Amino acid sequence: MAVALSDVFVEVPGGRIFVRHWQPDGATNAPIVLLHDSLGSVEQWRSFPQTLAIRTGRPVMAYDRLGFGQSSRRTAPAEPGFIDDEALVYWPAIAGVLGLGQYVLFGHSVGGGMALAAAAVAGDRCLAVIAESAQAFVEDRTLSGIREARNSFVDGAQFSRIARWHGERAKWVLDAWTEVWLSARFREWSLDPYLGQVHCPVLAMHGDSDEFGSCAFPRRIVEGVAGPARMEILAACGHVPHREREGEVLKLVGSFLAESGVP
């Protein structure tokens, strides 16, 4: 199946957002929109979006949040309400500019939390949510993993991995993750205020060896949402299932969308 690739910048409050679109030949179903993790970007999804488009026969979109990748720089420190802002301000603005009537949200890590929060306020515009390795609250394992990661980035070679994707934005990107999550102001954060407002089908995938959170996260999600929910625990898998277990993730996503009757 041929997939056409196109890039666009859209204006949102505070700057421009970079969006990439994978369009399979003849695809007319609702698109899958990818929301990246705390250090992520469009480019860091690598070949997964194209493979996802081919396997599902759906358009796939991914975007860089403000401050990340090719989107506009940010200089002010990230705030604890950044997940709310993505759900209430930025994603609705992006969807409006792109003219998206209905869509499926697929979020990795904090992007999964953003996807669920966005679905809660989107009503019937969001047809389904796929939450991969999503945090549902602040767990001790999450904080330990972040502290360990922050220490590793003191090494110049490790930090250059972030700079490869984010360039001069790299220090802001790292701080936006570590300083917010490790702050006392963020300690009581959870998805609980949003979950009961999510009425669309939800798939919560989680690796049993995820270094940033236990299986309590997907359990909280599937027990908390108002709509039908399915939990899948991937054996011997860490925090990035779409890279570590790509074939299994693609199969799960395909069967979930089919069984849920997502148009």
VEXFI-955804 format. One record per residue (C-alpha): residue number from 1; x, z, y. Coordinates in nm, 2 decimals, padded with zeros to 4 digits. Example, Ala and Ser with C-alpha at 12.3 -4.5 7.8 and 13.67 -1.06 7.14 Angstrom:
VEXFI-955804
<seza><i>1</i><xx>01.23</xx><zz>00.78</zz><yy>-00.45</yy></seza>
<seza><i>2</i><xx>01.37</xx><zz>00.71</zz><yy>-00.11</yy></seza>
***
This chain:
VEXFI-955804
<seza><i>1</i><xx>00.00</xx><zz>00.00</zz><yy>00.00</yy></seza>
<seza><i>2</i><xx>00.14</xx><zz>-00.10</zz><yy>00.34</yy></seza>
<seza><i>3</i><xx>00.15</xx><zz>00.17</zz><yy>00.61</yy></seza>
<seza><i>4</i><xx>00.18</xx><zz>00.08</zz><yy>00.98</yy></seza>
<seza><i>5</i><xx>00.38</xx><zz>00.33</zz><yy>01.19</yy></seza>
<seza><i>6</i><xx>00.32</xx><zz>00.39</zz><yy>01.56</yy></seza>
<seza><i>7</i><xx>00.42</xx><zz>00.65</zz><yy>01.82</yy></seza>
<seza><i>8</i><xx>00.25</xx><zz>00.76</zz><yy>02.14</yy></seza>
<seza><i>9</i><xx>00.28</xx><zz>01.03</zz><yy>02.40</yy></seza>
<seza><i>10</i><xx>-00.03</xx><zz>01.21</zz><yy>02.52</yy></seza>
<seza><i>11</i><xx>-00.07</xx><zz>01.42</zz><yy>02.83</yy></seza>
<seza><i>12</i><xx>-00.18</xx><zz>01.78</zz><yy>02.78</yy></seza>
<seza><i>13</i><xx>-00.17</xx><zz>02.09</zz><yy>03.01</yy></seza>
<seza><i>14</i><xx>00.20</xx><zz>02.15</zz><yy>03.08</yy></seza>
<seza><i>15</i><xx>00.35</xx><zz>01.82</zz><yy>02.97</yy></seza>
<seza><i>16</i><xx>00.35</xx><zz>01.54</zz><yy>02.72</yy></seza>
<seza><i>17</i><xx>00.31</xx><zz>01.56</zz><yy>02.34</yy></seza>
<seza><i>18</i><xx>00.48</xx><zz>01.32</zz><yy>02.10</yy></seza>
<seza><i>19</i><xx>00.25</xx><zz>01.19</zz><yy>01.83</yy></seza>
<seza><i>20</i><xx>00.33</xx><zz>00.97</zz><yy>01.53</yy></seza>
<seza><i>21</i><xx>00.06</xx><zz>00.79</zz><yy>01.33</yy></seza>
<seza><i>22</i><xx>00.08</xx><zz>00.65</zz><yy>00.98</yy></seza>
<seza><i>23</i><xx>-00.21</xx><zz>00.40</zz><yy>00.92</yy></seza>
<seza><i>24</i><xx>-00.26</xx><zz>00.26</zz><yy>00.57</yy></seza>
<seza><i>25</i><xx>-00.41</xx><zz>-00.08</zz><yy>00.54</yy></seza>
<seza><i>26</i><xx>-00.79</xx><zz>-00.07</zz><yy>00.55</yy></seza>
<seza><i>27</i><xx>-00.80</xx><zz>00.31</zz><yy>00.58</yy></seza>
<seza><i>28</i><xx>-01.12</xx><zz>00.43</zz><yy>00.75</yy></seza>
<seza><i>29</i><xx>-01.16</xx><zz>00.79</zz><yy>00.63</yy></seza>
<seza><i>30</i><xx>-01.10</xx><zz>01.09</zz><yy>00.86</yy></seza>
<seza><i>31</i><xx>-00.72</xx><zz>01.13</zz><yy>00.94</yy></seza>
<seza><i>32</i><xx>-00.51</xx><zz>01.42</zz><yy>00.82</yy></seza>
<seza><i>33</i><xx>-00.33</xx><zz>01.59</zz><yy>01.11</yy></seza>
<seza><i>34</i><xx>00.00</xx><zz>01.77</zz><yy>01.03</yy></seza>
<seza><i>35</i><xx>00.09</xx><zz>02.09</zz><yy>01.23</yy></seza>
<seza><i>36</i><xx>00.46</xx><zz>02.19</zz><yy>01.19</yy></seza>
<seza><i>37</i><xx>00.63</xx><zz>02.52</zz><yy>01.13</yy></seza>
<seza><i>38</i><xx>00.82</xx><zz>02.74</zz><yy>01.38</yy></seza>
<seza><i>39</i><xx>01.14</xx><zz>02.54</zz><yy>01.38</yy></seza>
<seza><i>40</i><xx>00.97</xx><zz>02.21</zz><yy>01.29</yy></seza>
<seza><i>41</i><xx>00.90</xx><zz>01.87</zz><yy>01.44</yy></seza>
<seza><i>42</i><xx>00.75</xx><zz>01.53</zz><yy>01.35</yy></seza>
<seza><i>43</i><xx>01.09</xx><zz>01.41</zz><yy>01.22</yy></seza>
<seza><i>44</i><xx>01.13</xx><zz>01.71</zz><yy>00.99</yy></seza>
<seza><i>45</i><xx>00.83</xx><zz>01.61</zz><yy>00.78</yy></seza>
<seza><i>46</i><xx>01.06</xx><zz>01.33</zz><yy>00.67</yy></seza>
<seza><i>47</i><xx>00.89</xx><zz>01.09</zz><yy>00.42</yy></seza>
<seza><i>48</i><xx>00.61</xx><zz>01.33</zz><yy>00.34</yy></seza>
<seza><i>49</i><xx>00.35</xx><zz>01.19</zz><yy>00.59</yy></seza>
<seza><i>50</i><xx>00.39</xx><zz>00.83</zz><yy>00.47</yy></seza>
<seza><i>51</i><xx>00.36</xx><zz>00.94</zz><yy>00.10</yy></seza>
<seza><i>52</i><xx>00.06</xx><zz>01.15</zz><yy>00.19</yy></seza>
<seza><i>53</i><xx>-00.10</xx><zz>00.85</zz><yy>00.36</yy></seza>
<seza><i>54</i><xx>-00.04</xx><zz>00.63</zz><yy>00.06</yy></seza>
<seza><i>55</i><xx>-00.16</xx><zz>00.88</zz><yy>-00.20</yy></seza>
<seza><i>56</i><xx>-00.48</xx><zz>00.98</zz><yy>-00.01</yy></seza>
<seza><i>57</i><xx>-00.55</xx><zz>00.64</zz><yy>00.15</yy></seza>
<seza><i>58</i><xx>-00.60</xx><zz>00.82</zz><yy>00.48</yy></seza>
<seza><i>59</i><xx>-00.44</xx><zz>00.79</zz><yy>00.82</yy></seza>
<seza><i>60</i><xx>-00.19</xx><zz>01.07</zz><yy>00.88</yy></seza>
<seza><i>61</i><xx>-00.09</xx><zz>01.20</zz><yy>01.22</yy></seza>
<seza><i>62</i><xx>00.18</xx><zz>01.45</zz><yy>01.32</yy></seza>
<seza><i>63</i><xx>00.28</xx><zz>01.59</zz><yy>01.66</yy></seza>
<seza><i>64</i><xx>00.56</xx><zz>01.79</zz><yy>01.82</yy></seza>
<seza><i>65</i><xx>00.42</xx><zz>02.10</zz><yy>01.99</yy></seza>
<seza><i>66</i><xx>00.53</xx><zz>02.15</zz><yy>02.36</yy></seza>
<seza><i>67</i><xx>00.89</xx><zz>02.25</zz><yy>02.36</yy></seza>
<seza><i>68</i><xx>00.97</xx><zz>02.09</zz><yy>02.02</yy></seza>
<seza><i>69</i><xx>01.12</xx><zz>01.77</zz><yy>01.91</yy></seza>
<seza><i>70</i><xx>01.04</xx><zz>01.48</zz><yy>02.15</yy></seza>
<seza><i>71</i><xx>00.76</xx><zz>01.66</zz><yy>02.34</yy></seza>
<seza><i>72</i><xx>00.82</xx><zz>01.80</zz><yy>02.69</yy></seza>
<seza><i>73</i><xx>01.06</xx><zz>02.08</zz><yy>02.73</yy></seza>
<seza><i>74</i><xx>00.95</xx><zz>02.44</zz><yy>02.80</yy></seza>
<seza><i>75</i><xx>01.16</xx><zz>02.70</zz><yy>02.98</yy></seza>
<seza><i>76</i><xx>00.93</xx><zz>03.00</zz><yy>03.00</yy></seza>
<seza><i>77</i><xx>00.97</xx><zz>03.23</zz><yy>02.70</yy></seza>
<seza><i>78</i><xx>00.70</xx><zz>03.19</zz><yy>02.43</yy></seza>
<seza><i>79</i><xx>00.42</xx><zz>03.44</zz><yy>02.44</yy></seza>
<seza><i>80</i><xx>00.25</xx><zz>03.63</zz><yy>02.16</yy></seza>
<seza><i>81</i><xx>-00.07</xx><zz>03.43</zz><yy>02.22</yy></seza>
<seza><i>82</i><xx>00.09</xx><zz>03.10</zz><yy>02.13</yy></seza>
<seza><i>83</i><xx>-00.12</xx><zz>03.05</zz><yy>01.82</yy></seza>
<seza><i>84</i><xx>-00.44</xx><zz>03.10</zz><yy>02.02</yy></seza>
<seza><i>85</i><xx>-00.31</xx><zz>02.86</zz><yy>02.28</yy></seza>
<seza><i>86</i><xx>-00.25</xx><zz>02.59</zz><yy>02.02</yy></seza>
<seza><i>87</i><xx>-00.60</xx><zz>02.63</zz><yy>01.88</yy></seza>
<seza><i>88</i><xx>-00.79</xx><zz>02.66</zz><yy>02.21</yy></seza>
<seza><i>89</i><xx>-00.59</xx><zz>02.45</zz><yy>02.46</yy></seza>
<seza><i>90</i><xx>-00.34</xx><zz>02.21</zz><yy>02.31</yy></seza>
<seza><i>91</i><xx>-00.49</xx><zz>02.07</zz><yy>01.99</yy></seza>
<seza><i>92</i><xx>-00.84</xx><zz>02.02</zz><yy>02.16</yy></seza>
<seza><i>93</i><xx>-00.66</xx><zz>01.83</zz><yy>02.44</yy></seza>
<seza><i>94</i><xx>-00.46</xx><zz>01.61</zz><yy>02.19</yy></seza>
<seza><i>95</i><xx>-00.77</xx><zz>01.54</zz><yy>01.98</yy></seza>
<seza><i>96</i><xx>-00.96</xx><zz>01.44</zz><yy>02.30</yy></seza>
<seza><i>97</i><xx>-00.70</xx><zz>01.20</zz><yy>02.43</yy></seza>
<seza><i>98</i><xx>-00.67</xx><zz>01.04</zz><yy>02.08</yy></seza>
<seza><i>99</i><xx>-01.05</xx><zz>01.01</zz><yy>02.05</yy></seza>
<seza><i>100</i><xx>-01.06</xx><zz>01.19</zz><yy>01.72</yy></seza>
<seza><i>101</i><xx>-01.42</xx><zz>01.27</zz><yy>01.62</yy></seza>
<seza><i>102</i><xx>-01.35</xx><zz>01.44</zz><yy>01.28</yy></seza>
<seza><i>103</i><xx>-01.03</xx><zz>01.52</zz><yy>01.10</yy></seza>
<seza><i>104</i><xx>-00.85</xx><zz>01.73</zz><yy>00.84</yy></seza>
<seza><i>105</i><xx>-00.59</xx><zz>01.98</zz><yy>00.95</yy></seza>
<seza><i>106</i><xx>-00.28</xx><zz>02.04</zz><yy>00.73</yy></seza>
<seza><i>107</i><xx>-00.05</xx><zz>02.31</zz><yy>00.87</yy></seza>
<seza><i>108</i><xx>00.28</xx><zz>02.44</zz><yy>00.73</yy></seza>
<seza><i>109</i><xx>00.38</xx><zz>02.80</zz><yy>00.79</yy></seza>
<seza><i>110</i><xx>00.27</xx><zz>02.91</zz><yy>01.14</yy></seza>
<seza><i>111</i><xx>00.12</xx><zz>02.56</zz><yy>01.16</yy></seza>
<seza><i>112</i><xx>-00.12</xx><zz>02.67</zz><yy>00.88</yy></seza>
<seza><i>113</i><xx>-00.23</xx><zz>02.96</zz><yy>01.09</yy></seza>
<seza><i>114</i><xx>-00.28</xx><zz>02.73</zz><yy>01.39</yy></seza>
<seza><i>115</i><xx>-00.48</xx><zz>02.49</zz><yy>01.17</yy></seza>
<seza><i>116</i><xx>-00.72</xx><zz>02.77</zz><yy>01.06</yy></seza>
<seza><i>117</i><xx>-00.76</xx><zz>02.90</zz><yy>01.42</yy></seza>
<seza><i>118</i><xx>-00.82</xx><zz>02.55</zz><yy>01.54</yy></seza>
<seza><i>119</i><xx>-01.08</xx><zz>02.49</zz><yy>01.27</yy></seza>
<seza><i>120</i><xx>-01.26</xx><zz>02.81</zz><yy>01.37</yy></seza>
<seza><i>121</i><xx>-01.32</xx><zz>02.67</zz><yy>01.72</yy></seza>
<seza><i>122</i><xx>-01.37</xx><zz>02.30</zz><yy>01.63</yy></seza>
<seza><i>123</i><xx>-01.70</xx><zz>02.34</zz><yy>01.44</yy></seza>
<seza><i>124</i><xx>-01.80</xx><zz>02.04</zz><yy>01.23</yy></seza>
<seza><i>125</i><xx>-01.52</xx><zz>01.83</zz><yy>01.39</yy></seza>
<seza><i>126</i><xx>-01.28</xx><zz>01.98</zz><yy>01.14</yy></seza>
<seza><i>127</i><xx>-01.38</xx><zz>01.86</zz><yy>00.79</yy></seza>
<seza><i>128</i><xx>-01.12</xx><zz>02.07</zz><yy>00.59</yy></seza>
<seza><i>129</i><xx>-00.81</xx><zz>02.27</zz><yy>00.63</yy></seza>
<seza><i>130</i><xx>-00.50</xx><zz>02.27</zz><yy>00.41</yy></seza>
<seza><i>131</i><xx>-00.29</xx><zz>02.58</zz><yy>00.48</yy></seza>
<seza><i>132</i><xx>00.06</xx><zz>02.56</zz><yy>00.32</yy></seza>
<seza><i>133</i><xx>00.27</xx><zz>02.88</zz><yy>00.33</yy></seza>
<seza><i>134</i><xx>00.06</xx><zz>03.01</zz><yy>00.61</yy></seza>
<seza><i>135</i><xx>00.11</xx><zz>03.36</zz><yy>00.74</yy></seza>
<seza><i>136</i><xx>-00.22</xx><zz>03.55</zz><yy>00.77</yy></seza>
<seza><i>137</i><xx>-00.08</xx><zz>03.87</zz><yy>00.93</yy></seza>
<seza><i>138</i><xx>00.26</xx><zz>04.02</zz><yy>01.00</yy></seza>
<seza><i>139</i><xx>00.42</xx><zz>04.14</zz><yy>00.67</yy></seza>
<seza><i>140</i><xx>00.75</xx><zz>04.33</zz><yy>00.62</yy></seza>
<seza><i>141</i><xx>00.87</xx><zz>04.04</zz><yy>00.41</yy></seza>
<seza><i>142</i><xx>00.80</xx><zz>03.80</zz><yy>00.70</yy></seza>
<seza><i>143</i><xx>01.00</xx><zz>04.01</zz><yy>00.94</yy></seza>
<seza><i>144</i><xx>01.29</xx><zz>04.06</zz><yy>00.70</yy></seza>
<seza><i>145</i><xx>01.31</xx><zz>03.68</zz><yy>00.64</yy></seza>
<seza><i>146</i><xx>01.31</xx><zz>03.61</zz><yy>01.01</yy></seza>
<seza><i>147</i><xx>01.58</xx><zz>03.87</zz><yy>01.08</yy></seza>
<seza><i>148</i><xx>01.79</xx><zz>03.71</zz><yy>00.81</yy></seza>
<seza><i>149</i><xx>01.74</xx><zz>03.36</zz><yy>00.94</yy></seza>
<seza><i>150</i><xx>01.82</xx><zz>03.47</zz><yy>01.30</yy></seza>
<seza><i>151</i><xx>02.15</xx><zz>03.62</zz><yy>01.18</yy></seza>
<seza><i>152</i><xx>02.23</xx><zz>03.30</zz><yy>01.00</yy></seza>
<seza><i>153</i><xx>02.19</xx><zz>03.10</zz><yy>01.31</yy></seza>
<seza><i>154</i><xx>02.47</xx><zz>03.29</zz><yy>01.48</yy></seza>
<seza><i>155</i><xx>02.69</xx><zz>03.06</zz><yy>01.29</yy></seza>
<seza><i>156</i><xx>02.75</xx><zz>02.74</zz><yy>01.49</yy></seza>
<seza><i>157</i><xx>02.70</xx><zz>02.51</zz><yy>01.19</yy></seza>
<seza><i>158</i><xx>02.37</xx><zz>02.66</zz><yy>01.11</yy></seza>
<seza><i>159</i><xx>02.25</xx><zz>02.64</zz><yy>01.47</yy></seza>
<seza><i>160</i><xx>02.35</xx><zz>02.27</zz><yy>01.48</yy></seza>
<seza><i>161</i><xx>02.08</xx><zz>02.21</zz><yy>01.22</yy></seza>
<seza><i>162</i><xx>01.82</xx><zz>02.31</zz><yy>01.48</yy></seza>
<seza><i>163</i><xx>02.00</xx><zz>02.11</zz><yy>01.76</yy></seza>
<seza><i>164</i><xx>01.99</xx><zz>01.80</zz><yy>01.53</yy></seza>
<seza><i>165</i><xx>01.61</xx><zz>01.79</zz><yy>01.57</yy></seza>
<seza><i>166</i><xx>01.55</xx><zz>01.96</zz><yy>01.90</yy></seza>
<seza><i>167</i><xx>01.86</xx><zz>01.88</zz><yy>02.11</yy></seza>
<seza><i>168</i><xx>01.89</xx><zz>02.09</zz><yy>02.42</yy></seza>
<seza><i>169</i><xx>01.56</xx><zz>02.26</zz><yy>02.33</yy></seza>
<seza><i>170</i><xx>01.72</xx><zz>02.43</zz><yy>02.03</yy></seza>
<seza><i>171</i><xx>01.78</xx><zz>02.77</zz><yy>02.18</yy></seza>
<seza><i>172</i><xx>01.42</xx><zz>02.79</zz><yy>02.32</yy></seza>
<seza><i>173</i><xx>01.28</xx><zz>02.68</zz><yy>01.98</yy></seza>
<seza><i>174</i><xx>01.48</xx><zz>02.95</zz><yy>01.79</yy></seza>
<seza><i>175</i><xx>01.38</xx><zz>03.22</zz><yy>02.04</yy></seza>
<seza><i>176</i><xx>01.02</xx><zz>03.11</zz><yy>02.04</yy></seza>
<seza><i>177</i><xx>01.01</xx><zz>03.19</zz><yy>01.67</yy></seza>
<seza><i>178</i><xx>01.23</xx><zz>03.50</zz><yy>01.63</yy></seza>
<seza><i>179</i><xx>01.17</xx><zz>03.69</zz><yy>01.95</yy></seza>
<seza><i>180</i><xx>00.79</xx><zz>03.66</zz><yy>01.94</yy></seza>
<seza><i>181</i><xx>00.75</xx><zz>03.75</zz><yy>01.57</yy></seza>
<seza><i>182</i><xx>01.00</xx><zz>04.04</zz><yy>01.59</yy></seza>
<seza><i>183</i><xx>00.85</xx><zz>04.18</zz><yy>01.90</yy></seza>
<seza><i>184</i><xx>00.64</xx><zz>04.50</zz><yy>01.90</yy></seza>
<seza><i>185</i><xx>00.36</xx><zz>04.31</zz><yy>02.09</yy></seza>
<seza><i>186</i><xx>00.31</xx><zz>04.08</zz><yy>01.79</yy></seza>
<seza><i>187</i><xx>00.31</xx><zz>04.34</zz><yy>01.52</yy></seza>
<seza><i>188</i><xx>-00.07</xx><zz>04.37</zz><yy>01.49</yy></seza>
<seza><i>189</i><xx>-00.14</xx><zz>04.00</zz><yy>01.50</yy></seza>
<seza><i>190</i><xx>-00.36</xx><zz>03.85</zz><yy>01.22</yy></seza>
<seza><i>191</i><xx>-00.58</xx><zz>03.55</zz><yy>01.15</yy></seza>
<seza><i>192</i><xx>-00.88</xx><zz>03.79</zz><yy>01.09</yy></seza>
<seza><i>193</i><xx>-01.06</xx><zz>03.71</zz><yy>01.42</yy></seza>
<seza><i>194</i><xx>-01.07</xx><zz>03.34</zz><yy>01.32</yy></seza>
<seza><i>195</i><xx>-01.12</xx><zz>03.34</zz><yy>00.94</yy></seza>
<seza><i>196</i><xx>-01.49</xx><zz>03.43</zz><yy>00.94</yy></seza>
<seza><i>197</i><xx>-01.56</xx><zz>03.13</zz><yy>01.18</yy></seza>
<seza><i>198</i><xx>-01.40</xx><zz>02.87</zz><yy>00.94</yy></seza>
<seza><i>199</i><xx>-01.69</xx><zz>02.71</zz><yy>00.76</yy></seza>
<seza><i>200</i><xx>-01.52</xx><zz>02.39</zz><yy>00.63</yy></seza>
<seza><i>201</i><xx>-01.35</xx><zz>02.38</zz><yy>00.28</yy></seza>
<seza><i>202</i><xx>-01.00</xx><zz>02.54</zz><yy>00.28</yy></seza>
<seza><i>203</i><xx>-00.71</xx><zz>02.50</zz><yy>00.04</yy></seza>
<seza><i>204</i><xx>-00.44</xx><zz>02.77</zz><yy>00.07</yy></seza>
<seza><i>205</i><xx>-00.12</xx><zz>02.68</zz><yy>-00.11</yy></seza>
<seza><i>206</i><xx>00.17</xx><zz>02.93</zz><yy>-00.14</yy></seza>
<seza><i>207</i><xx>00.50</xx><zz>02.95</zz><yy>-00.33</yy></seza>
<seza><i>208</i><xx>00.54</xx><zz>03.26</zz><yy>-00.54</yy></seza>
<seza><i>209</i><xx>00.90</xx><zz>03.29</zz><yy>-00.41</yy></seza>
<seza><i>210</i><xx>00.82</xx><zz>03.23</zz><yy>-00.04</yy></seza>
<seza><i>211</i><xx>01.09</xx><zz>03.42</zz><yy>00.16</yy></seza>
<seza><i>212</i><xx>00.86</xx><zz>03.46</zz><yy>00.46</yy></seza>
<seza><i>213</i><xx>00.55</xx><zz>03.61</zz><yy>00.30</yy></seza>
<seza><i>214</i><xx>00.38</xx><zz>03.72</zz><yy>-00.02</yy></seza>
<seza><i>215</i><xx>00.07</xx><zz>03.59</zz><yy>-00.20</yy></seza>
<seza><i>216</i><xx>-00.13</xx><zz>03.84</zz><yy>00.00</yy></seza>
<seza><i>217</i><xx>-00.14</xx><zz>03.57</zz><yy>00.27</yy></seza>
<seza><i>218</i><xx>-00.34</xx><zz>03.30</zz><yy>00.08</yy></seza>
<seza><i>219</i><xx>-00.55</xx><zz>03.58</zz><yy>-00.07</yy></seza>
<seza><i>220</i><xx>-00.64</xx><zz>03.71</zz><yy>00.27</yy></seza>
<seza><i>221</i><xx>-00.73</xx><zz>03.35</zz><yy>00.38</yy></seza>
<seza><i>222</i><xx>-00.95</xx><zz>03.25</zz><yy>00.09</yy></seza>
<seza><i>223</i><xx>-01.13</xx><zz>03.59</zz><yy>00.10</yy></seza>
<seza><i>224</i><xx>-01.18</xx><zz>03.58</zz><yy>00.48</yy></seza>
<seza><i>225</i><xx>-01.31</xx><zz>03.23</zz><yy>00.55</yy></seza>
<seza><i>226</i><xx>-01.68</xx><zz>03.16</zz><yy>00.55</yy></seza>
<seza><i>227</i><xx>-01.67</xx><zz>02.82</zz><yy>00.37</yy></seza>
<seza><i>228</i><xx>-01.56</xx><zz>02.73</zz><yy>00.02</yy></seza>
<seza><i>229</i><xx>-01.19</xx><zz>02.81</zz><yy>-00.04</yy></seza>
<seza><i>230</i><xx>-00.94</xx><zz>02.75</zz><yy>-00.31</yy></seza>
<seza><i>231</i><xx>-00.60</xx><zz>02.93</zz><yy>-00.36</yy></seza>
<seza><i>232</i><xx>-00.31</xx><zz>02.77</zz><yy>-00.54</yy></seza>
<seza><i>233</i><xx>00.01</xx><zz>02.96</zz><yy>-00.61</yy></seza>
<seza><i>234</i><xx>00.31</xx><zz>02.74</zz><yy>-00.69</yy></seza>
<seza><i>235</i><xx>00.55</xx><zz>02.88</zz><yy>-00.95</yy></seza>
<seza><i>236</i><xx>00.92</xx><zz>02.91</zz><yy>-00.87</yy></seza>
<seza><i>237</i><xx>00.86</xx><zz>02.77</zz><yy>-00.52</yy></seza>
<seza><i>238</i><xx>00.97</xx><zz>02.89</zz><yy>-00.18</yy></seza>
<seza><i>239</i><xx>00.85</xx><zz>02.84</zz><yy>00.18</yy></seza>
<seza><i>240</i><xx>00.84</xx><zz>02.46</zz><yy>00.19</yy></seza>
<seza><i>241</i><xx>00.62</xx><zz>02.33</zz><yy>-00.10</yy></seza>
<seza><i>242</i><xx>00.58</xx><zz>01.98</zz><yy>00.04</yy></seza>
<seza><i>243</i><xx>00.96</xx><zz>01.94</zz><yy>00.00</yy></seza>
<seza><i>244</i><xx>01.02</xx><zz>02.16</zz><yy>-00.31</yy></seza>
<seza><i>245</i><xx>00.71</xx><zz>02.05</zz><yy>-00.51</yy></seza>
<seza><i>246</i><xx>00.60</xx><zz>01.73</zz><yy>-00.33</yy></seza>
<seza><i>247</i><xx>00.43</xx><zz>01.57</zz><yy>-00.63</yy></seza>
<seza><i>248</i><xx>00.23</xx><zz>01.89</zz><yy>-00.71</yy></seza>
<seza><i>249</i><xx>00.13</xx><zz>01.93</zz><yy>-00.34</yy></seza>
<seza><i>250</i><xx>00.01</xx><zz>01.57</zz><yy>-00.32</yy></seza>
<seza><i>251</i><xx>-00.19</xx><zz>01.61</zz><yy>-00.64</yy></seza>
<seza><i>252</i><xx>-00.35</xx><zz>01.93</zz><yy>-00.51</yy></seza>
<seza><i>253</i><xx>-00.43</xx><zz>01.78</zz><yy>-00.17</yy></seza>
<seza><i>254</i><xx>-00.58</xx><zz>01.47</zz><yy>-00.33</yy></seza>
<seza><i>255</i><xx>-00.80</xx><zz>01.66</zz><yy>-00.58</yy></seza>
<seza><i>256</i><xx>-00.91</xx><zz>01.91</zz><yy>-00.31</yy></seza>
<seza><i>257</i><xx>-01.02</xx><zz>01.64</zz><yy>-00.07</yy></seza>
<seza><i>258</i><xx>-01.20</xx><zz>01.45</zz><yy>-00.34</yy></seza>
<seza><i>259</i><xx>-01.38</xx><zz>01.76</zz><yy>-00.49</yy></seza>
<seza><i>260</i><xx>-01.47</xx><zz>01.88</zz><yy>-00.14</yy></seza>
<seza><i>261</i><xx>-01.63</xx><zz>01.54</zz><yy>-00.06</yy></seza>
<seza><i>262</i><xx>-01.44</xx><zz>01.50</zz><yy>00.26</yy></seza>
<seza><i>263</i><xx>-01.53</xx><zz>01.16</zz><yy>00.41</yy></seza>
***
